[in-house]
Amino acid sequence: MRFFKSSGGEHGPPHRCAFVVALATALISAAVTVQSVEANTIKPSLGTPGVGIGPGAEYTWSYAMELDGANGSAQILTGDYFAFIDVQGLDETETDNLVQPAGWTVSYETKTFNYAPINGFFSDGTDDPTQDNVVYTRTGGTLTSPMALGNFLFVSSLHRLANMVYTGNDHEDLLLGLTPSNNNGFVAGPSATGPDAVPSPVTAGSGLLLLALLGGNRLRRRTSASLA
């Protein structure tokens, strides 16, 4: 297992580069087959991730995470975690410079996470022990469902989309009290192939021009109706 410097929380240093979120990320993400387990309590919010231009020629990936469940039925305790598995193109140095939500630390581990198979996709429920996982660990006390956990960030040299596994441990309030609970599923992550998460300037400009033309056409219709 490799364990690197933790960073984040309210004392984390600001990122050195502006974070520009791509307008079309959510639409492009729909092209990737994203699956998740319905019973998950720690999970990505709908429409995540956001992908923006980061430092140099790299990209910042932002994941809005949530703790789901009826009032108080799920809790994240100190030491609970969630992780993105086998993150491609990960830049650990730049990720250390990002501000994560308060009360969490980020680390990088090559240990094998023995998560349960997801819809039969993984026969043994293990990940690649040679590829880094990005792990977010709770250090700031108990969180209770339902609630938004915030935006969790990492930097990758890649900006295309493919399925990425996430997994995590929290606690659920069952008949016998708080019991450890495993979460796992798929979310879009960085890849060398697949749909582009960041539109080129030409594509983005064409989209803005189309919106402007549509808006002008509606204005002309309103004006014509008023004169009539």
N, C-alpha and C positions, 0 to 999 in steps of 0.2 A: 504493500500500500504506500502510495506517495501522498504526503499531506503538506500543502503549501501554506504560506502566509494567509491569514484571514484578514478581511477588511470589510468595511461597511458600517451601517448604523449611522446615528446622527453625527458621529465624529469622522466619517469617511471624507477624504479629500475630494473636491469637485473634479469632474472629468475635464481634461484639458481641451476638449474639442466640443463644438456645438452639436447637439443631438437633434437631427432633422428627421422627423418621422415621415415615412413615405405615405402619401395619400392613398395609394392603391393597394397597400399591403393586405388589408382584410379581404379584398376581392380576389387577389392573386392566391391567397392562402386557401381559398375555397377549392382551388384546383388540386390541392394535395389531399389525399385521403386521410382525414384525421379521425381517429377512433378513441373512445375513452370508455371506462367502466362506469355504468350509471351510479353505482353505490359509492364512488369516490367522494371523499369529503374535502381533501386538498386537491384542487384542480385548477387548470387555466381557465380564465374567463373567456366568454365568447368574443371572437374577433382578435384574440392574441395569436401570434406576437406582432409587435410593431418593429419594423426594421428601419434604421436610420443610418445616415452616413456618419461614421465615427472617425477615429484618428487615422491620418494618412490615407491609405487605400483600403482601410478596414471598415467594418460595419458593427453598429451597436444593435443588439437584439434585446427587446424588452418584453417581458411576460407579466401580464396582470394576473395575479393568482388570488384565489378566494378559498375560504373555509365554509363549506356548505353543510347543511343539516338544520333540522328544527332547533328551536331555541335551546341552546346549551347541550345539544346531543353530541356535538363533536368539539374537542378541545385540542389545542396545540400546547404542549407543555415544554418547559425548558429542556433542551436536548432532542426534541423532535425535529424532523428535517424533511425536506423534499429535494430531489435531485433530477437533473437532466442527464441522460445517459449517452455516453459516446458522442460528445459534442465535437463536430468536425470543424477544423480550422480555428480552434480556440486559441485566443491570445490571453494568457494568464496575467501577464504584466499589465496590460491595459485594463483588464477586468478588475484588477486590484485598485485602479484609480476611479472606479465608478462608485457613486453613493447608492447603497442598497437601503431598503426600508429599515427604520430604527428597530433594534432588538434582534437583528439577524446578522450572522457572519457567513461569508462565502469561502469555500475551500475547493481544492481540486484533488480528486482521488482516482487512482487507477484500480482500486479494489473491485472485486466482482460483487454487484448487488444481486442478491437472489430474490428478485421480485417474481410474483406469480405470473404464469403465462397469460397473455392478453388475447382474448378471443381465439385461443389456439394458435396464435401467430408464432410465439416462441415455444418450442417444445420443452426446453429445459429451464426457461425463465432466468437465464444468466446473460450478462453483457460481456463485451470484449475487454479483457483485463489489460490490454495494451493501450486503450483509448481513454483519455481523461473524461471524467464525469464532473459536472459542476454541482456542488452540494451547498444548499442553504440551510443552516442550522439555527434553530431558535435559541436565543440567549437571554431574551428580555422578559421572561415570565409567561404566564398563561394567556392564551387567546381563546375566545369562545365563539362558536358559530351562532348565527351566520354573520360573516363579515368579509370585507375586502382586505386582503393582506398587503396590497401595494404592488409596485412594479419592480421586478427583479431582472437584473441586467447582466449581460456578458458581451464580450467583443469577439468577433470571428472574422477571419479573412475572407469568408464566403458569404454570398448574398443570394444563393438560390435555395429553394425549398424542397424538403423531403420529410418523411415521417421521422420523428425523434421520440424516444421513449422517455417518459417521466415516471418517477416512483417516489414514494414518501411514507413516513410513519407519523401518525398522530394518535389520538385516543378517542374512543367513543363511549358514551354513557349507556351501557347495556344493563341488563337485569342484575348482573353481579358487580356493578359499578364501572369505573373507568377501565377500559380494556384497550391494549395496543391494537391499532388498526393499520393495515397496509393499503396503500393507494397506488395504482399504476394505470397508464394509458398512453395514447399517442398524442403528440402535438407537433406542429410544423417546426422544423429546425434547420440550421444551415447545412448546405450540401453543395458539392461541386457540380451537380446536375439537377435538373428540374426547373420549374417555373421561376422566373426572376422576381425576387421580393422587392427590389428597388427599381422603379421604372426609369428608363433613360430620359435625359432632358427632352428628347424629341417626343417620346411617348407622353411624358407629363405635360409638355406644352400643348400637344394635340388635345389632351383631355381638357385643359383649361380653356382652349379656344372653343371646343365644342360646348362647354358650359356657358361661355360668353354668348355664343350664337343662339343657343336655346333661350337664354335670358332675354336677349334682344328681340327675338321672335315673339316671346310672350308679352313684352312691353308694347310692341307694335300692335298686337292683337287687342290689348287693353285700350290703347289710344284710339284705334279704329272704332272700337265699341263705344267709347265715350263720345266721339264725334257723330256717330250714328244716332 
